Amino acid sequence: MKLYSRITGTGSYLPPRRISNADLVAQLAVNGVESSDHWIVERTGIRARHFAEPQVCSSDLALEAARLALQSAKVQPTDIDLIIIATSTPDMVFPSTACILQNKLGAHGCPAFDVQAVCSGFIYALSIADAMIKTGAAKRALVVGAEVFSRLLDFKDRTTCVLFGDGAGAVVLEASGKPGILASDLHADGKHAGILCVPGQISGGKVIGDPVLKMDGRAVFKLAVGVLDAAARTALEKAGKTASDIDWLIPHQANRRIMQSAASKLGISMDKVIVTVDQHGNTSAASIPLALDTAVRSGQLKVGELLMLEGVGGGFTWGAVLLQL
């Protein structure tokens, strides 16, 4: 019997503090930066985002999302034999945020590690968990995307600080004889590292470099649309499917324009695209599982439907996963 990995539960969590565009515009004005709700919505499609309180870490958001995913899958933390967290905002330099989450859940002993592929992180983490399940290295994985990206923002740069928010999303992935994840396609090209990065590091107990997000928006947009389309088509080809077979497209929630362009290239109507960027902003590695869980819990997605998940992020990284829910 062919072995697959299948999503059996989803969960997500947003910190309670909701920041509307009006709230953010007021904060920017204190720094002498002009913006407006109209300017933000027109360029990004974002109307609000959530920011975590200063004492809240990625593992705290991950814990809430993980608990809901476990509840949805009807399993206990001790049933999990693999934990992967995709994050660019870990709780600390080390240990991994996955190990910290493991302790908070009480799921001791199984392998736990972080994946750092920025906004593509959940696609990478899901693909790794899928491969480990298919080889028998794990039977039931907890895969989480969790970010506190608000910690990396320069609130004097309106081209970047309006885009991002905090949150977490999680799935339980289990071994199954029924088709689940059908194909994945992962890529990276480090020559584009400079167009989206946080060029800071810790040395001698001090932060050196510039520890806030830098982005060349035009370069990111131009590159993102093309590579997302290529990855999605490769995943479809691997699974023997075509774009017309896709029931729902769940892209990384970066920017409505990128999402519209990606859908258009695949010939998919926007009414078949899961969109949460308007209320969540760009939550980096958390955005895809957040959107997935939101759509599952709203009843938009149905068991048996074919989903295309795709993401692109700093590195430059990108990838796609085709799965049957």
N, C-alpha and C positions, 0 to 999 in steps of 0.2 A: 504493500500500500504506500502510495506517495504521501510524504509528510509535508504539511503546510503549517504556517503560523497564521493565527486568526485573532482579530481584535474581539475580545469578549466583554470589555468594559471601558468606559470613558469617564473622565472627570476634569473639571477645570476650576480655577479660583482666581478672582480679581481682588486686590486689596480694596477696602471700603472707600478710600478717598478718591472720588471721581473728580477729575479736573476737566471742566468744559473749556472750549476755546476762549470764552469770555474770561474765565479764571486765569488762563495762561497768558492772554493778552495783557491783563492787568499786572501780572507778575513781570512780564517783559518790560512793561512801561516803567517799572521801578528801576530797571537797568538801563533805561534810555533807549530801548529797542521798540520800534513801531511795528505793529502787526494788526490783524483784524480777523474776525471770524470768517468773513467773506474770502480773504486772501488765503487762509488755511484750507477752507473747504474746497475752493476752486482748484487748488494745486494738488491736494492730497486726498480729499474725500473724508478727512478726519474731522469729527465734531467733538470728541471727548476721548480721554484716556484715564487710566488709573495709576496713581503713584503710591508706593508703599511708604509707611512711616519709617523714620530713620533707624529704628531698632529692628525692623523686619528684614530678614535675609531671604535669599532665593530658596533655601531649604524650607523656610516657613511656608512660603507660597506652594512649593512642591508638595509639602505634607498634606495640605488641604485638598489639592487636586488629586493626589494619590489615594487618599482615603475614599474620595467619591468614586474613583475608578475601581478600586477594590470592591466597594459596596455594589457598584453596577455589575461587576463580574461575579459577585457572590463568592468571593474568596477572602481568606485572611492573609495578613502580612506574612505569616509563617509559611504560606503556600507558595510564596514567590521565591524563585531560585536564580534570579538575575535582575539587577537594578541598573539602569542607565539613565543618567540625567544629561540632557543637552543644555548647556548654559555658557554664556560669555561673562556672567557676573556671579562667580562662585562666592560662597560665604567667606572663604579665606584662600590663601595661596595653596595650602594643603592642610588636611586631607581633602579629598574630593567632596563635593556637595552631595554626591550619591552616598558616600559613607555616612555623612551626617544625617541624611534622610533615613538611611537604613536603621540607624540607631533610634531615631525618633519614632519610626514605625514599629520597632521591635522585631525586625526581620533579619536576625543575626546569622552570619555564616556564608551566605551566598555571595558570589562576585558582585561588586558594585564599583562603578567608575563613571567619570564624566566624559562627554564628547564636546569638543570645542570646534564648531564649524559655523559659529555665529547664527545668522538667520536660517541657514540650511541645517542647523544642528539636529532638529527633530527628524528630518528625513534621513540623515546619517545614522542617528541612534536607532531608528526603527529598522533600517536596513541591516544594521549589525545584529540586533536582537533576532530578526528574521533568520539570518544566516546561522546564528548559534542554535536556534530552535531546530532548524532543518538538519543540522549536523548532530543533533542529540545532546549538545552541550548544555541545553536548558530546556525546560518544559513549560515554564510560565514566567514571563518577564514583565516587569514594570518599567515602562519607558515614559520619561517625563521631559517636558521642556519648561524651564523656569528662568525668569529674568527679573532683575531690578534695574532696568536700563536707565531709569531716571538718575541713577548715581553717576552715569557717564556723560551727562548732557552739559553743554555750554549754553547757559540761558542768556548769553549775549549774541548767540548765533541763531537767528530765527529760521534759517533754512534747515536746521537739524533738530532743534529742541522741540519743535511742534509735532514731530513725527512719532516719537517713541513713548511707550508706556510700560507698565509692569504687569506681570501675571504669570500664571502657570497652567499647563494642560498636561494630562496624563492618559495613557492607555494601558490596559492589561493585554498582553499578547500571549496566546496559548497555542501549544501544539495541537494540530487537528488533522483529521483525514479529509476534511472538507476544504475547498479552496478559500484562501484568505488573501494574503499578500501574493500577488501573481508575478510581479516583476519590479525591479528597482534599477535605477541608473544614477551613479554618483560621479562627480567630477570636481576638480579644483585647478586653478591656475594662479600660482603665486606671483606671476608678473604683474597682476592687477592689485596687489596687496595695498598699495597706497591710495586707492580711490575710496576705500571705506575701512577705517581703522581707528584704534585708540592708541596712539604712539607713546605710551608711558610704561614704566616698569618700576619695580622696587629694588633699590640697591643701597646697602649700608643703612637700612632703616628709614630711608627717605624715598619719596616718589621722584623719579627723574623722567625727563621727557615731558610730554603733554598728555595728561590722563583724561582727556575728554574726547568725545567722538568727532572725527573729521570725515567729511564725505564730499565727493565730487558728484553731485546729484545727476548731472547730465550724463556723465560717463557710466554711472551705475545703471541708469535707465536704459541706455543704449545697449549695454552688455546683457542686462537681465532679461530683456524680452527675447532676445535671440537664443540664449542658452536654455531658458526655461522651455521653449518650444522644442528644441532639439532633444532635451532630456525626456520630455513627455512622450515624444514620438518614438524614441528608442525603447522606453519602457513598454509602450503599446506593441511595438514590433516583437519584443521578447516574449510577450504574452499572447501573440497571435490575435491582437485586437486592433481596432481602428478608433479614431477620435469619435466617430459616430456612436460607438458603443458606450462611451462615458455617460453616466447618469448625472454625476456631479463633479465639478472641479473645485478643489479646495487648495488655493494657492497661498503662499506666504502673504500675510496681510501687511504689505509694505506701503502701498500707495495705490489708490483706486485706478490711476492711469496705467500703471504696470499691469495690474490685474485685468483690466479691460483689453489691453493689447495682447496679453498672453491668451486670453479666451478667444479673441478674434482670430489669432493665428491658427488655433485649433478648430475654428468654426463652431465654437460653443457660445450659445446665447448667454447673456449676463444673468438671466433668470435661472440658469443652471450652475451659477457660481456662488459659493458660500462666501458672503461678505460680512465681516465683523469689524473691519478697520475703522469704520465710522465711529464706533463706540469704544473700541479697545486701543486704537492707534497701532503702531508697529511694536509688537512685544517680542520681536526677534525669534528665538527658538521656541517660544511658547505660542506663537501665533497660530500655527497649523493645528496643534491639538486643542487649543482654545476654540478655534472655529469649528473643528470637528465635534467637540462635545456640545457646543452651543446648538449646532444643527441637529445632533442626535436627540438632545433633550427637548427641542422645540417640535420634534416630529417631522422635520423636513426630510431626514434621511431614513431609509427603510432597509431592513435586513435583505441582503441579496443584491443590492444596488452596487454598481461599479463606480468606484471613486478614484480620481486622479489627484494625488497630493504632490505639490511641487514647491520648491523653495530655492532661494538664491541669497547669498550673503557674503560678508567680508571674507577675504582669503585669497582670491575670490573663489567661493564654493557654490555649487549648485547640484540639484538632483531632483528625482521624481520617484514616487512609489505608486504603483497601480494595485488596487486591492478591491476585493469583494467584501462588503460589510456583512 
